[in-house]
Amino acid sequence: MEYVKFGNTGMDVSRICLGCMSFGDPDTWVHKWALKEEESRPIIKHALDLGINFFDTANVYSLGRSEEILGKAIKDFAKRDEVVIATKVHGKMHEGPNGSGLSRKSILSEIDNSLKRLDMDYVDLFIIHRWDYNTPIEETMEALHDVVKSGKARYIGASAMYAWQFQKALHVAEKNGWTRFVSMQDHLNLLYREEEREMLPLCRDEKIAVTPYSPMASGRLTRDWSETSKRMETDNVARSKYDATADKDRIIVERLAKVAADRGVSRVEIALAWLLQKDPVVAPVIGATKLEHLEKPVEALSVKLTDAEVAFLEEPYVPHLIVGHN
């Protein structure tokens, strides 16, 4: 395993992050492919055994069940100070007023709720899951600053927004002497590269760690075009991201398969090797529902693509509609 500094901080993270959206309760959550606790724990343990120390969850994943599963596993299998735990706030946690968003009320309540479910005194990274169009960014940034100063989070991060919004948040924090974001978790993979236009240059300039989600395009980069899976058949969120451009994306998947075959490695390794060479990508967030889903990503760390291979993979890309920011 390789470890790097997390953007412009002194914190060390593994170059692979285990995303925990796969852990929860398929009976009560929208993701019917999610794993229950008894199936999730071996995957978390295997990640730790492989040297992964970075784990990403969210309050909204199975309405907190993911946090509970992760917290119990970390307590049983790891030393708290050696792992980096990230969770998120914004998603709808209950019906009625104040059930979601980034108001001061929601942020201060949800960090306490997340810590209770995780059974931890603090999280290393507290991420706003989306932009809140109904709350002043000043209110959000001051509340996040207070969370850090209270010791309940070490750092703060953001996810899935427009570059102008992220720059505004950074400016508001700097102007008021509040804690700044240190990371951006955005949608980035071979099939969706719109973040290269504005967000990645901004993050390079501001020394922001980028932790892309959906690095395998919800499995579309890992198998032949004609193959399917339970997630591909039931994950309407993923289908909304990729179905509209399927015909245009097919050639990229075919080229990915060719490079992998020529190299004698898996498609996962090539797709991640491409992502890892993107500056300032620090740690892609990998989802896993089987133990073997973690092994190829770790092996990808030793794959270095040539400039010609990168150009071959990137050449067919066409502009995509922005998804995930609203």
C-alpha positions as CSV (number, residue, x, y, z in Angstrom):
1,M,0.0,0.0,0.0
2,E,1.1,3.5,-0.7
3,Y,0.4,6.4,1.6
4,V,0.4,10.1,0.8
5,K,-0.4,13.4,2.5
6,F,-4.0,14.4,2.2
7,G,-3.8,17.6,0.1
8,N,-2.3,20.5,2.0
9,T,-2.4,18.7,5.4
10,G,-0.1,16.5,7.4
11,M,-2.5,13.6,7.5
12,D,-1.5,10.3,5.8
13,V,-4.0,8.4,3.8
14,S,-3.9,5.2,1.7
15,R,-4.1,5.8,-2.0
16,I,-7.2,3.7,-2.0
17,C,-10.3,4.7,0.0
18,L,-13.0,2.1,0.9
19,G,-16.4,3.6,0.2
20,C,-19.1,2.3,2.6
21,M,-22.3,3.0,0.7
22,S,-22.4,-0.7,0.0
23,F,-22.9,-1.5,3.7
24,G,-26.3,-1.1,5.3
25,D,-29.7,-2.6,5.0
26,P,-31.1,-3.5,1.5
27,D,-34.6,-4.0,3.0
28,T,-35.0,-0.4,4.0
29,W,-32.6,1.5,1.7
30,V,-32.9,2.4,-2.0
31,H,-29.8,0.4,-2.8
32,K,-31.1,-3.2,-3.0
33,W,-27.5,-4.5,-3.6
34,A,-26.3,-3.2,-0.2
35,L,-24.7,-5.7,2.2
36,K,-25.9,-6.4,5.8
37,E,-23.5,-6.3,8.7
38,E,-22.5,-9.9,8.6
39,E,-21.5,-9.6,5.0
40,S,-19.9,-6.1,5.4
41,R,-17.5,-6.9,8.2
42,P,-15.2,-9.2,6.3
43,I,-14.8,-6.6,3.6
44,I,-13.8,-3.9,6.1
45,K,-11.4,-6.3,7.8
46,H,-9.8,-7.3,4.4
47,A,-9.4,-3.6,3.5
48,L,-7.4,-3.1,6.7
49,D,-5.3,-6.2,6.1
50,L,-4.5,-4.8,2.6
51,G,-3.2,-1.6,4.3
52,I,-6.2,0.6,3.5
53,N,-6.6,3.2,6.3
54,F,-9.1,5.5,4.7
55,F,-12.9,4.8,5.0
56,D,-15.7,7.0,3.6
57,T,-19.3,6.8,4.7
58,A,-22.3,9.2,5.1
59,N,-25.2,9.8,7.4
60,V,-27.6,9.1,4.7
61,Y,-26.2,5.7,3.7
62,S,-28.9,3.3,4.8
63,L,-30.1,6.2,7.0
64,G,-27.1,5.7,9.4
65,R,-26.8,1.9,9.3
66,S,-23.5,2.2,7.2
67,E,-22.0,4.3,10.0
68,E,-23.0,1.8,12.6
69,I,-21.5,-1.1,10.7
70,L,-18.3,0.8,10.0
71,G,-17.9,2.0,13.6
72,K,-18.3,-1.5,15.1
73,A,-15.8,-3.0,12.6
74,I,-13.2,-0.3,13.2
75,K,-13.5,-0.8,17.0
76,D,-13.0,-4.5,16.6
77,F,-10.3,-4.6,13.9
78,A,-8.2,-1.4,14.0
79,K,-6.5,1.2,16.1
80,R,-8.6,4.4,15.9
81,D,-5.6,6.8,15.5
82,E,-4.2,4.8,12.6
83,V,-7.4,5.1,10.4
84,V,-9.0,8.0,8.7
85,I,-12.8,8.1,8.9
86,A,-14.9,10.4,6.7
87,T,-18.6,10.9,6.9
88,K,-21.0,13.3,5.3
89,V,-23.9,15.6,5.9
90,H,-26.7,17.0,3.8
91,G,-29.0,14.1,2.8
92,K,-32.5,13.7,4.1
93,M,-32.5,11.9,7.4
94,H,-36.1,12.3,8.4
95,E,-39.5,13.7,7.2
96,G,-40.6,17.1,8.1
97,P,-38.8,20.4,8.7
98,N,-35.0,20.4,9.2
99,G,-34.6,16.8,8.0
100,S,-31.8,17.7,5.5
101,G,-29.5,20.4,4.3
102,L,-26.6,22.4,5.6
103,S,-28.1,24.8,8.1
104,R,-26.3,25.4,11.4
105,K,-29.1,23.4,13.1
106,S,-28.6,20.4,10.8
107,I,-24.8,20.4,10.8
108,L,-24.5,20.5,14.6
109,S,-27.2,17.9,15.1
110,E,-26.0,15.5,12.4
111,I,-22.3,15.5,13.5
112,D,-23.5,14.4,16.9
113,N,-25.8,11.8,15.4
114,S,-23.0,10.5,13.2
115,L,-20.5,10.2,16.1
116,K,-23.1,8.3,18.1
117,R,-23.7,5.8,15.3
118,L,-19.9,5.5,14.7
119,D,-19.3,5.2,18.4
120,M,-16.4,7.6,18.0
121,D,-15.3,10.9,19.6
122,Y,-14.4,12.5,16.3
123,V,-14.3,12.0,12.6
124,D,-11.2,12.8,10.6
125,L,-13.0,14.3,7.7
126,F,-16.6,15.8,7.8
127,I,-17.9,16.3,4.2
128,I,-20.8,18.3,2.9
129,H,-22.5,15.9,0.6
130,R,-24.0,18.5,-1.8
131,W,-24.4,22.2,-2.1
132,D,-27.4,23.6,-0.1
133,Y,-29.2,26.2,-2.3
134,N,-31.4,27.2,0.6
135,T,-28.8,28.1,3.3
136,P,-26.3,30.9,3.1
137,I,-22.8,29.5,2.6
138,E,-21.6,31.8,5.4
139,E,-23.9,30.0,7.8
140,T,-22.7,26.6,6.6
141,M,-18.9,27.5,6.8
142,E,-19.2,29.0,10.3
143,A,-21.0,25.9,11.6
144,L,-18.4,23.6,10.0
145,H,-15.7,25.7,11.6
146,D,-17.3,25.3,15.0
147,V,-17.5,21.5,14.5
148,V,-13.7,21.5,13.9
149,K,-13.0,23.8,16.8
150,S,-15.1,21.6,19.1
151,G,-12.9,18.6,18.3
152,K,-15.6,16.6,16.6
153,A,-13.9,16.7,13.2
154,R,-10.2,17.1,12.3
155,Y,-10.8,18.5,8.8
156,I,-13.7,19.4,6.5
157,G,-14.3,18.5,2.8
158,A,-16.9,19.0,0.1
159,S,-18.5,16.9,-2.6
160,A,-20.3,17.2,-6.0
161,M,-20.7,20.9,-6.7
162,Y,-19.8,23.4,-9.4
163,A,-16.3,25.0,-9.2
164,W,-17.7,28.4,-8.7
165,Q,-19.6,27.2,-5.6
166,F,-16.4,25.5,-4.2
167,Q,-14.4,28.7,-4.8
168,K,-17.1,30.8,-3.1
169,A,-16.9,28.5,0.0
170,L,-13.1,28.7,0.1
171,H,-13.3,32.5,-0.2
172,V,-15.9,32.9,2.6
173,A,-13.8,30.7,4.9
174,E,-10.6,32.6,4.2
175,K,-12.3,36.0,4.5
176,N,-13.7,35.2,8.0
177,G,-10.7,33.2,9.3
178,W,-12.8,29.9,9.4
179,T,-11.7,26.4,8.6
180,R,-11.2,25.8,4.9
181,F,-12.1,22.7,2.9
182,V,-9.1,20.4,2.4
183,S,-10.8,17.9,-0.1
184,M,-13.2,17.5,-2.9
185,Q,-15.0,14.3,-3.6
186,D,-16.3,14.6,-7.1
187,H,-17.6,12.4,-9.9
188,L,-14.6,11.4,-12.1
189,N,-13.9,8.4,-14.2
190,L,-13.1,7.5,-17.9
191,L,-16.7,7.8,-18.8
192,Y,-17.3,11.1,-17.0
193,R,-14.5,13.7,-17.2
194,E,-16.4,17.0,-16.9
195,E,-14.5,17.8,-13.7
196,E,-11.3,18.2,-15.7
197,R,-12.6,21.5,-17.1
198,E,-12.8,23.6,-13.9
199,M,-12.8,21.6,-10.7
200,L,-9.4,19.8,-11.1
201,P,-7.5,23.0,-12.0
202,L,-9.1,24.8,-9.0
203,C,-8.1,22.0,-6.7
204,R,-4.5,21.9,-8.1
205,D,-4.2,25.6,-7.5
206,E,-5.6,25.5,-4.0
207,K,-3.8,22.2,-3.0
208,I,-7.1,20.4,-2.4
209,A,-7.1,16.6,-2.2
210,V,-9.4,15.0,-4.8
211,T,-11.1,11.7,-3.9
212,P,-13.2,10.7,-6.9
213,Y,-16.3,8.7,-6.3
214,S,-17.7,6.2,-8.9
215,P,-14.2,5.5,-10.3
216,M,-15.5,2.4,-12.0
217,A,-18.6,4.1,-13.3
218,S,-20.8,1.9,-11.1
219,G,-19.2,-1.2,-12.6
220,R,-19.5,-0.2,-16.3
221,L,-15.7,-0.1,-16.6
222,T,-15.1,-3.5,-15.1
223,R,-16.9,-5.8,-17.6
224,D,-18.0,-6.4,-21.2
225,W,-20.7,-4.1,-22.5
226,S,-23.2,-6.9,-22.8
227,E,-22.7,-8.1,-19.2
228,T,-24.9,-7.0,-16.3
229,S,-25.2,-7.1,-12.6
230,K,-27.7,-6.7,-9.8
231,R,-26.5,-3.2,-9.2
232,M,-26.7,-2.3,-12.9
233,E,-30.3,-3.6,-13.0
234,T,-31.5,-1.9,-9.8
235,D,-29.4,1.2,-9.2
236,N,-31.5,4.0,-10.7
237,V,-29.0,6.7,-9.6
238,A,-26.2,5.1,-11.6
239,R,-28.5,4.6,-14.6
240,S,-29.4,8.3,-14.5
241,K,-25.7,9.0,-14.7
242,Y,-24.7,6.8,-17.6
243,D,-27.6,5.5,-19.6
244,A,-28.0,8.6,-21.7
245,T,-24.5,8.4,-23.1
246,A,-24.2,4.6,-23.3
247,D,-23.7,4.5,-27.1
248,K,-20.9,7.1,-27.0
249,D,-19.2,5.5,-23.9
250,R,-19.1,2.0,-25.4
251,I,-15.9,2.7,-27.4
252,I,-14.1,3.9,-24.3
253,V,-15.0,0.6,-22.5
254,E,-13.8,-1.3,-25.5
255,R,-10.5,0.6,-25.6
256,L,-10.1,0.0,-21.9
257,A,-10.5,-3.7,-22.5
258,K,-7.9,-3.7,-25.2
259,V,-5.3,-1.9,-23.0
260,A,-6.0,-4.3,-20.2
261,A,-5.6,-7.3,-22.5
262,D,-2.4,-6.0,-24.0
263,R,-1.0,-5.4,-20.5
264,G,-2.3,-8.8,-19.1
265,V,-4.0,-7.1,-16.2
266,S,-7.6,-6.4,-15.2
267,R,-9.8,-3.6,-16.5
268,V,-10.1,-2.3,-12.9
269,E,-6.3,-1.8,-12.8
270,I,-6.2,0.2,-16.0
271,A,-9.2,2.3,-15.1
272,L,-7.7,3.1,-11.7
273,A,-4.2,3.6,-13.1
274,W,-5.7,6.2,-15.4
275,L,-7.4,8.0,-12.5
276,L,-4.4,7.9,-10.2
277,Q,-2.2,9.7,-12.7
278,K,-4.6,12.6,-12.7
279,D,-3.3,15.5,-10.6
280,P,-4.5,16.2,-7.8
281,V,-6.3,12.9,-7.3
282,V,-5.2,11.4,-3.9
283,A,-7.4,8.4,-3.3
284,P,-10.3,7.1,-5.4
285,V,-13.3,5.9,-3.3
286,I,-13.8,2.2,-4.1
287,G,-17.0,0.4,-3.4
288,A,-16.9,-3.3,-2.7
289,T,-19.4,-6.0,-2.2
290,K,-16.9,-8.9,-2.4
291,L,-13.5,-9.4,-1.0
292,E,-11.9,-9.6,-4.4
293,H,-13.2,-6.2,-5.3
294,L,-10.4,-4.7,-3.1
295,E,-7.5,-6.7,-4.5
296,K,-7.4,-5.4,-8.0
297,P,-7.6,-1.7,-6.9
298,V,-4.6,-2.3,-4.7
299,E,-2.7,-3.9,-7.5
300,A,-3.5,-0.9,-9.7
301,L,-1.0,1.1,-7.6
302,S,1.9,-0.6,-9.4
303,V,0.5,0.0,-13.0
304,K,1.9,3.1,-14.7
305,L,0.3,4.0,-18.0
306,T,2.3,5.4,-20.9
307,D,1.4,8.7,-22.5
308,A,0.3,6.8,-25.6
309,E,-2.0,4.6,-23.5
310,V,-3.5,7.6,-21.7
311,A,-4.2,9.3,-25.1
312,F,-5.7,6.1,-26.5
313,L,-8.1,5.9,-23.6
314,E,-9.1,9.6,-23.6
315,E,-9.4,10.3,-27.3
316,P,-13.0,9.0,-27.8
317,Y,-14.5,11.1,-25.0
318,V,-17.3,13.5,-25.8
319,P,-18.8,16.2,-23.5
320,H,-21.4,14.9,-21.1
321,L,-24.2,16.7,-19.3
322,I,-23.3,17.6,-15.7
323,V,-24.7,15.1,-13.2
324,G,-24.6,14.9,-9.5
325,H,-24.4,18.6,-8.6
326,N,-28.0,19.3,-7.7
